[in-house]
Amino acid sequence: MQDLSRFFSRRTVTLTAFFTMISGSGCEMLHNAGVPGLKPYIKVNPAEVKKEQACRDDFQLHRDHKALYWLLANRIQTGMQLHEVEQVLGEPGERETDLSRLKSDGVYQTTDLVYKWGPDQTGHSVVLFFRDNHLVNFDRESFKTD
């Protein structure tokens, strides 16, 4: 029984140290690295919130290409659930069923679900893949416009 007590005691110290280490900016670092579920613990910059809302409005109202790409490059990340992506983009994605040309590169699984947003004002749409309701193989760098 004493061995079991020492085992859990060491684990508690380790977990306590871990959570102490990630508090504050550590949560943001893990969130930015794609660890889901940490958004409620991130300190919010009011200017960033305002920028996000302005981009969401511009995409929804004017189908603004740059606004959509800003949201994709700065707010969307691998591991997000479908409803989270829809919340960021401000609208539900349209389920794609003709996947023959989209899954030909071998990166995606045939069971992945595909959703489309757009077209934007330039006529382009964004297609995102979800596996088990989580965004997969997403590269936010490909949407940076700066």
C-alpha distance (Angstrom), angle and dihedral (degrees) to the residues before:
residue distance angle dihedral
M1 . . .
Q2 3.80 . .
D3 3.85 90.5 .
L4 3.79 90.1 53.4
S5 3.79 90.6 49.1
R6 3.83 91.0 52.1
F7 3.82 90.2 48.1
F8 3.80 93.3 55.5
S9 3.78 92.6 39.3
R10 3.83 91.0 57.2
R11 3.81 91.2 45.7
T12 3.81 91.1 50.7
V13 3.79 91.1 52.6
T14 3.80 90.7 47.3
L15 3.81 92.9 49.5
T16 3.79 91.4 45.3
A17 3.80 90.4 52.3
F18 3.80 90.6 47.3
F19 3.80 94.4 51.1
T20 3.80 90.9 44.6
M21 3.80 89.3 51.9
I22 3.82 94.5 51.1
S23 3.80 97.2 43.3
G24 3.79 115.9 113.5
S25 3.79 111.9 2.0
G26 3.81 91.9 6.5
C27 3.80 91.2 72.7
E28 3.78 89.6 52.2
M29 3.80 90.3 50.2
L30 3.81 91.7 51.9
H31 3.83 91.6 43.4
N32 3.82 90.6 52.1
A33 3.80 89.3 48.6
G34 3.79 89.3 59.4
V35 3.81 103.7 -97.3
P36 3.82 103.6 149.5
G37 3.79 125.4 -135.2
L38 3.81 99.7 35.5
K39 3.82 99.2 99.4
P40 3.84 94.0 98.4
Y41 3.82 89.6 58.4
I42 3.79 97.5 51.5
K43 3.80 119.3 104.7
V44 3.78 107.3 -115.8
N45 3.79 122.2 -132.1
P46 3.84 106.8 -148.5
A47 3.82 91.9 -148.1
E48 3.83 90.6 54.7
V49 3.81 91.2 48.5
K50 3.80 89.6 51.2
K51 3.83 91.4 48.3
E52 3.82 91.4 49.3
Q53 3.81 92.2 50.6
A54 3.82 91.9 46.6
C55 3.81 90.9 51.7
R56 3.80 91.9 46.6
D57 3.82 89.9 50.7
D58 3.83 92.4 46.9
F59 3.78 91.3 50.6
Q60 3.79 94.4 46.6
L61 3.80 97.2 43.0
H62 3.81 102.9 33.0
R63 3.83 102.5 16.7
D64 3.80 85.8 -123.7
H65 3.82 110.7 -167.2
K66 3.83 95.4 -154.2
A67 3.80 91.9 48.9
L68 3.80 91.7 52.1
Y69 3.79 91.7 48.0
W70 3.82 91.6 47.8
L71 3.80 90.2 54.7
L72 3.81 91.6 47.4
A73 3.81 93.3 47.1
N74 3.79 96.9 43.6
R75 3.79 109.3 26.4
I76 3.80 109.3 26.7
Q77 3.80 122.4 76.0
T78 3.76 140.8 167.2
G79 3.80 112.1 -82.8
M80 3.79 97.2 35.0
Q81 3.78 116.5 133.1
L82 3.78 120.2 -116.4
H83 3.81 93.2 -108.1
E84 3.82 90.2 52.7
V85 3.81 91.7 53.2
E86 3.79 90.0 47.2
Q87 3.80 90.0 50.4
V88 3.81 92.5 51.6
L89 3.81 93.8 46.6
G90 3.80 91.6 42.5
E91 3.78 97.5 -128.0
P92 3.79 141.0 60.9
G93 3.75 119.0 -93.1
E94 3.78 120.0 -116.8
R95 3.80 112.2 -117.1
E96 3.81 112.3 -120.2
T97 3.78 117.1 -146.0
D98 3.82 102.5 173.6
L99 3.78 98.0 78.7
S100 3.79 100.4 153.1
R101 3.81 94.9 105.4
L102 3.81 96.0 34.1
K103 3.80 99.7 56.9
S104 3.79 98.3 41.7
D105 3.82 95.8 104.3
G106 3.83 95.2 69.2
V107 3.82 95.4 -124.3
Y108 3.78 94.0 106.4
Q109 3.78 131.3 57.5
T110 3.77 122.0 -121.3
T111 3.80 89.3 -120.9
D112 3.82 93.3 58.1
L113 3.79 115.3 114.1
V114 3.79 116.9 -131.8
Y115 3.80 126.4 -149.9
K116 3.79 129.6 -175.1
W117 3.81 131.5 -150.8
G118 3.76 120.2 -166.9
P119 2.86 155.7 -26.0
D120 3.78 95.1 -129.2
Q121 3.81 123.7 -157.9
T122 3.82 90.2 -78.2
G123 3.80 92.0 55.2
H124 3.81 95.3 -108.2
S125 3.78 125.1 129.8
V126 3.79 129.1 -159.9
V127 3.79 118.2 -131.4
L128 3.82 119.3 -159.9
F129 3.81 128.8 -173.1
F130 3.80 124.5 -138.6
R131 3.79 127.5 -165.9
D132 3.80 117.7 -170.5
N133 3.82 87.3 -8.1
H134 3.84 92.7 -57.1
L135 3.80 127.6 111.2
V136 3.82 111.6 -108.3
N137 3.80 135.6 -167.5
F138 3.79 93.7 9.6
D139 3.80 118.5 160.3
R140 3.78 110.7 -167.2
E141 3.82 90.2 -173.9
S142 3.81 89.8 70.8
F143 3.82 89.2 64.0
K144 3.82 98.3 50.3
T145 3.78 110.5 116.3
D146 3.83 100.5 -176.6
